[in-house]
């Protein structure tokens, strides 16, 4: 096999293996989730993830001869499976090793902790084999390792991604518009298992609405317009509320309006809600800080504030 | 893949060109807008198994929806029976429909109201003889408004935020569908209807109408009255003058419903210079070569040339006026019943006659 489409160097072998490290950031749920028509004319479940570089997962892979992968902490089965699939992909099935995961991503709330581990593991394994993988290959391996996967392989690029097929539906543009996100966990005692949550069954009007939402997301990213992107997120969050309702949603909608946020987003299979502020607006940082103290005053937990693509010092 | 290529020529009919008419006014100019809902309704009926290969489609139409169905039936291999009225279907369109393989039945329309009820009765007769035939029911089929998510998608993808949507209303599909989808992201967007005097859509009593292609002599289920912030009644003469002006000033060769819509939208855009107004233009002018686009035909009309109105006469009551007038009411998202209660019974008050 001399296929180099995935960036594999012909002639790589276990003799050149080394200790490899890989890293992946978390996300804060989705800006948009639904079903979308692909270039093939068929409908695909898809999403636009809101990156959250506040939390990261770092994987280190110590290769050794002989199959089987052990993880530290023990029982990180998806990450272990991801490493195995990566070795198979690199035609190194005779290699096993030890995979260490060090993650700051909270589990079970919609930050994509499991995908972050999986993507970090794939990158660590590839680095151990001195191989660079294309983003689409990392994404496909991640989906193979965990059934449904977030597009963390795309490293913060604004993509519409089919999370169950590992398929890039649309690259929306070069970068997200400047956003300040004030996030919180509305049900920290009710963690969600993504794979046990059955996918939403959308109605005909919702399916058609998703066309409009993805179209506007495309425009918002191209124009660098945070307000329009936040309108998309708000509409998507309202649709999500019909399928997997979150506590405190109405209260946070009111708070978004009251604090001058331009919208809100949710983790569609999680318990996160984020208020979105236009990072290009002059008072955005002050408004975000006010919103964060309101959330804390309401007794909401895990309140975090972070910025995406905003210039200047926070 | 082959099917997608086969349909690509027709797709162009349902894809509007976007034209800037003023700094804050964009027109979505369709070659044949009705192809958009017709194709969507057919796709959905095929997917649900209501329309089988080689099946039979029956519908009543005033023209362009029938043309859209005839194009699709020809390309996809369906039989098609259309019912229309002698006041609605000109000879050249009828020839085109026949050339596409459609079977046409014409009912008389002595009082020039569109003969909607007689057409439906004839349609029922055909359906009872062909119980397997599929009836798209463009007036009541929810797939009609649903088809316009594609227009809303094109608008937001290209323009971003839309502050106001203006267009002619007939079945309610294009205006209520596009408006509902746009309001998913822009809930405050204003929706403005262009109707004509003596169309019953917004509470006038039925009567003879000079302007065809918008308005209706019955109220379709697809008209959601509570979608509209403002309703305008454009008389035929005002619509024709605006249609000719649109051709002369922008090179847009369109039908008279487009002229009526542009008249209303241009005024609205002038009133709201800081807002983006989008206007829907449903078809081109070819069907009207011998009428609206023919000076001799216009000159034979009583009242032509009409003095072009600079703006609408704002009414507090539902009052059908003459073909040279243009009126409006601040509808404010009322139901039809609420509007009848608040604005009277559709008869012209003495002060206005």
Interface residues (C-beta under 8 A of the other chain):
Chain A: X41 X204 X205 X208 X209 X211 X212 X213 X214 X215 X216 X218 X219 X220 X223 X225 X228 X231 X232 X234 X235
Chain B: X4 X142 X143 X146 X149 X150 X152 X153 X154 X156 X157 X158 X159 X160 X161 X181 X182 X184 X185 X186
